Amino acid sequence: ISTEIWPTLLKYPELDFTRMNNAQWFRKAEGNSDKHNTANFSYAFWAYRYNTYNSIIPHFGYQIVKQWSEMNHIKYSFNFTGNIDGHWLKSGWNPSALVECYGSIHYMQCINKCRKRLVDTKDSLKFNIDPKTDCVIGRLPHCPYCKHLARPNVLMNDDLDFFDIRLNEQTSYYETFKSNVIKTQAKLLVIELGADTTLPKVRNESASTFIDRKWTANIIRINSSTEDSVVESCYRNKTNNQGIEINLDPLTALTLIDKVIKKKMKQ
């Protein structure tokens, strides 16, 4: 997975995604170095991710889920995602029905949170890269207020500097959603799509929602990994609600389910 996120890591077996996805890189000195010990190397990593995400058109599965959320019998819908790529918003998802629990690469923040403000990334992560060192060449993005470095507003490992103003706003929408579910006694269906076990916030949220006694919630866990598609017995034993496991990639699973739904609606 790490080399798909940044192919450059194939050159450096001592590095992996976990080490690169660390906020401490932004505290390192600036400079172009073949020792890969400067902030410039980290910015090359984040620049590749930003440019890759921007170049990708979200697959049709995003539209399928959006269409389901707009069906007449659906009272409420909400999206709790670990994606930082902004693809749910790019697909037209309602911004007030979304939590991006690890933040978004489309916003930048000061490493010191000096003004507690976020700015659009825009061209901040567009650089020239030295092919010999794989480091950014030239000036790195800086905070317009205090002139310290500016970094993506993404919650990373060892991250004490993540500025959560946007996440807190999204969380307030989520609390309203849950409150409405409780008030109306609506039944919940949790559809978990390809949630990663190495960054477990989404899986944990799905599981806790599934077993929460404040409502009735069933879960469909969809994952291309057989192991990761399992709804663990420790959760099943805490509820009588239904847990469905689908060992397919999300797009394939959503497409097949959508065909069944449309067939049922025509009957």
C-alpha positions as CSV (number, residue, x, y, z in Angstrom):
1,I,0.0,0.0,0.0
2,S,2.8,2.4,0.9
3,T,4.4,2.3,-2.5
4,E,1.1,2.9,-4.2
5,I,0.8,6.0,-2.1
6,W,4.3,7.1,-3.0
7,P,6.3,4.9,-5.4
8,T,9.5,6.6,-4.3
9,L,9.4,4.4,-1.1
10,L,10.5,1.5,-3.3
11,K,13.9,3.0,-3.3
12,Y,14.1,3.3,0.5
13,P,13.2,0.0,2.3
14,E,14.0,1.6,5.7
15,L,11.0,4.0,5.2
16,D,7.3,3.1,4.9
17,F,3.9,4.9,5.0
18,T,3.8,4.9,8.8
19,R,7.1,6.7,9.1
20,M,6.2,9.2,6.3
21,N,2.8,9.9,7.7
22,N,4.3,11.5,10.8
23,A,3.9,15.1,11.9
24,Q,7.4,15.3,13.2
25,W,8.8,15.7,9.7
26,F,7.5,19.3,9.7
27,R,9.8,20.1,12.7
28,K,12.9,19.0,10.8
29,A,15.2,21.5,9.1
30,E,14.5,22.7,5.6
31,G,16.9,21.6,2.9
32,N,17.6,19.4,-0.1
33,S,19.4,16.4,1.3
34,D,20.1,12.8,0.0
35,K,20.0,11.7,3.6
36,H,16.2,12.1,3.6
37,N,16.2,13.9,7.0
38,T,14.7,17.2,6.1
39,A,11.2,18.6,5.8
40,N,11.7,18.9,2.0
41,F,11.6,15.1,1.7
42,S,8.2,15.0,3.5
43,Y,6.7,17.7,1.4
44,A,7.6,15.6,-1.7
45,F,5.6,12.8,-0.2
46,W,2.6,15.0,0.5
47,A,2.8,16.7,-2.9
48,Y,2.6,13.3,-4.6
49,R,-0.5,12.4,-2.6
50,Y,-2.2,15.7,-3.3
51,N,-1.5,15.7,-7.0
52,T,-2.6,12.0,-7.3
53,Y,-5.9,12.6,-5.4
54,N,-6.6,15.6,-7.6
55,S,-6.0,13.7,-10.8
56,I,-8.4,10.9,-9.9
57,I,-12.1,10.9,-10.8
58,P,-14.0,9.2,-8.0
59,H,-15.4,5.9,-9.1
60,F,-19.1,5.3,-9.6
61,G,-19.5,3.7,-6.2
62,Y,-19.5,7.2,-4.7
63,Q,-22.6,8.1,-6.8
64,I,-24.3,4.9,-5.9
65,V,-24.0,5.6,-2.2
66,K,-25.2,9.2,-2.8
67,Q,-28.2,8.0,-4.7
68,W,-29.1,5.6,-1.8
69,S,-28.9,8.5,0.7
70,E,-31.5,10.4,-1.4
71,M,-34.1,7.6,-1.6
72,N,-37.5,8.6,-0.4
73,H,-37.7,6.2,2.5
74,I,-34.3,7.3,3.9
75,K,-34.9,9.8,6.8
76,Y,-31.3,10.6,7.5
77,S,-27.9,9.8,6.1
78,F,-24.4,10.5,7.2
79,N,-20.9,9.7,6.0
80,F,-18.0,9.1,8.5
81,T,-14.9,8.7,6.4
82,G,-11.2,8.2,6.9
83,N,-10.4,9.4,3.4
84,I,-8.4,12.6,3.2
85,D,-8.7,13.0,-0.6
86,G,-12.0,15.0,-0.6
87,H,-13.6,12.6,-3.0
88,W,-16.9,12.4,-1.2
89,L,-17.3,16.2,-1.5
90,K,-16.1,16.0,-5.1
91,S,-18.9,13.5,-5.7
92,G,-21.5,15.9,-4.5
93,W,-22.0,14.6,-1.0
94,N,-23.7,17.1,1.4
95,P,-20.9,18.9,3.4
96,S,-23.1,19.0,6.5
97,A,-23.5,15.2,6.5
98,L,-19.8,14.3,6.5
99,V,-17.0,13.7,9.0
100,E,-13.5,13.4,7.6
101,C,-12.0,12.0,10.8
102,Y,-8.4,12.4,9.6
103,G,-8.8,15.8,8.1
104,S,-8.4,16.8,4.5
105,I,-5.4,17.3,2.2
106,H,-7.3,20.2,0.6
107,Y,-6.6,22.4,3.6
108,M,-3.3,23.7,5.0
109,Q,-2.5,24.9,8.6
110,C,0.3,26.5,10.4
111,I,2.5,24.0,12.2
112,N,2.1,26.2,15.3
113,K,-1.6,26.9,14.9
114,C,-0.8,30.5,15.3
115,R,-4.1,32.1,14.1
116,K,-6.2,28.9,14.3
117,R,-7.2,29.3,10.7
118,L,-7.1,27.0,7.7
119,V,-6.4,28.0,4.1
120,D,-7.2,26.2,0.9
121,T,-4.2,24.1,-0.3
122,K,-4.6,25.2,-4.0
123,D,-1.0,25.4,-5.3
124,S,0.7,25.1,-1.9
125,L,1.7,21.5,-2.6
126,K,2.9,21.9,-6.2
127,F,6.7,21.7,-6.3
128,N,9.7,20.7,-8.4
129,I,11.4,17.6,-7.1
130,D,15.1,16.8,-7.3
131,P,15.3,13.4,-9.0
132,K,18.6,12.6,-7.2
133,T,17.4,13.2,-3.7
134,D,13.6,13.0,-4.1
135,C,13.3,16.2,-2.1
136,V,11.4,19.4,-2.9
137,I,13.4,22.1,-4.6
138,G,12.7,25.6,-3.7
139,R,10.6,27.4,-1.1
140,L,8.3,25.3,1.1
141,P,4.8,26.6,2.0
142,H,4.7,29.0,4.9
143,C,2.0,30.3,7.2
144,P,1.0,33.8,5.9
145,Y,0.8,35.1,9.4
146,C,3.8,33.9,11.4
147,K,6.0,32.6,8.5
148,H,6.5,29.2,10.1
149,L,5.9,26.2,7.8
150,A,2.4,25.4,6.7
151,R,1.4,21.7,6.5
152,P,-1.6,19.7,5.4
153,N,-4.6,19.7,7.8
154,V,-4.3,16.0,8.1
155,L,-4.2,14.0,11.4
156,M,-0.9,12.1,11.3
157,N,1.1,9.9,13.6
158,D,2.6,11.6,16.6
159,D,0.5,14.6,15.8
160,L,0.1,17.2,18.6
161,D,-0.3,20.1,16.2
162,F,-3.3,19.0,14.2
163,F,-5.8,21.9,14.1
164,D,-9.3,20.5,14.5
165,I,-11.5,23.5,13.9
166,R,-13.0,21.9,10.7
167,L,-13.2,18.5,12.2
168,N,-15.1,19.9,15.2
169,E,-17.6,21.6,13.0
170,Q,-18.2,18.3,11.1
171,T,-18.5,16.4,14.4
172,S,-21.2,18.8,15.5
173,Y,-23.2,17.8,12.4
174,Y,-22.7,14.2,13.3
175,E,-24.0,14.7,16.8
176,T,-27.1,16.3,15.3
177,F,-27.6,13.3,13.0
178,K,-27.3,10.9,15.9
179,S,-29.7,13.0,18.0
180,N,-32.3,12.9,15.2
181,V,-32.0,9.1,14.9
182,I,-32.7,8.7,18.6
183,K,-35.6,11.2,18.6
184,T,-37.3,9.5,15.6
185,Q,-36.4,6.0,16.6
186,A,-35.1,5.4,13.1
187,K,-33.3,2.2,12.3
188,L,-29.7,2.5,11.2
189,L,-27.8,0.6,8.5
190,V,-24.1,1.0,8.7
191,I,-22.3,0.3,5.4
192,E,-18.6,0.1,6.0
193,L,-16.5,0.3,2.8
194,G,-12.9,-0.9,2.7
195,A,-12.0,0.4,6.1
196,D,-8.3,0.1,6.9
197,T,-7.2,-1.7,10.1
198,T,-3.9,0.3,10.3
199,L,-5.9,3.5,10.7
200,P,-8.8,2.1,12.7
201,K,-11.1,5.1,13.4
202,V,-13.7,4.2,10.8
203,R,-13.9,0.5,11.9
204,N,-14.1,1.5,15.5
205,E,-16.9,4.0,14.8
206,S,-18.8,1.4,12.7
207,A,-18.5,-1.2,15.5
208,S,-19.5,1.1,18.3
209,T,-22.5,2.3,16.3
210,F,-23.5,-1.4,15.6
211,I,-23.6,-2.3,19.3
212,D,-24.9,1.0,20.7
213,R,-28.2,0.4,22.6
214,K,-29.5,3.9,21.9
215,W,-30.7,2.7,18.5
216,T,-31.2,-0.4,16.3
217,A,-28.3,-0.7,13.9
218,N,-27.3,-3.4,11.4
219,I,-24.0,-3.4,9.7
220,I,-22.7,-4.5,6.3
221,R,-18.9,-4.7,6.3
222,I,-17.4,-4.7,2.8
223,N,-13.7,-5.3,2.3
224,S,-11.6,-6.9,-0.4
225,S,-9.6,-8.5,2.4
226,T,-11.2,-11.7,3.8
227,E,-9.9,-11.0,7.3
228,D,-11.0,-7.4,7.3
229,S,-14.5,-8.2,6.1
230,V,-15.3,-10.1,9.3
231,V,-17.7,-8.6,11.9
232,E,-15.9,-9.8,15.0
233,S,-17.7,-12.0,17.5
234,C,-16.9,-9.6,20.3
235,Y,-19.3,-7.2,18.7
236,R,-21.9,-9.8,17.5
237,N,-22.1,-11.1,21.1
238,K,-23.2,-7.6,22.3
239,T,-26.2,-7.2,20.0
240,N,-29.0,-9.2,18.3
241,N,-28.7,-7.0,15.3
242,Q,-27.5,-8.3,11.9
243,G,-23.9,-8.2,10.8
244,I,-23.3,-9.0,7.1
245,E,-19.8,-9.7,5.7
246,I,-19.0,-9.1,2.0
247,N,-15.6,-10.1,0.8
248,L,-15.4,-7.9,-2.3
249,D,-13.9,-4.6,-3.3
250,P,-16.3,-1.8,-2.5
251,L,-17.1,-0.8,-6.1
252,T,-18.0,-4.3,-7.1
253,A,-20.1,-4.9,-4.0
254,L,-21.9,-1.6,-4.3
255,T,-22.7,-2.2,-8.0
256,L,-24.1,-5.7,-7.3
257,I,-26.2,-4.4,-4.4
258,D,-27.5,-1.5,-6.4
259,K,-28.6,-3.9,-9.2
260,V,-30.6,-5.9,-6.7
261,I,-32.2,-2.7,-5.2
262,K,-33.2,-1.4,-8.6
263,K,-34.7,-4.8,-9.6
264,K,-36.7,-4.8,-6.4
265,M,-38.0,-1.3,-7.0
266,K,-39.3,-2.2,-10.5
267,Q,-41.4,-5.1,-9.1
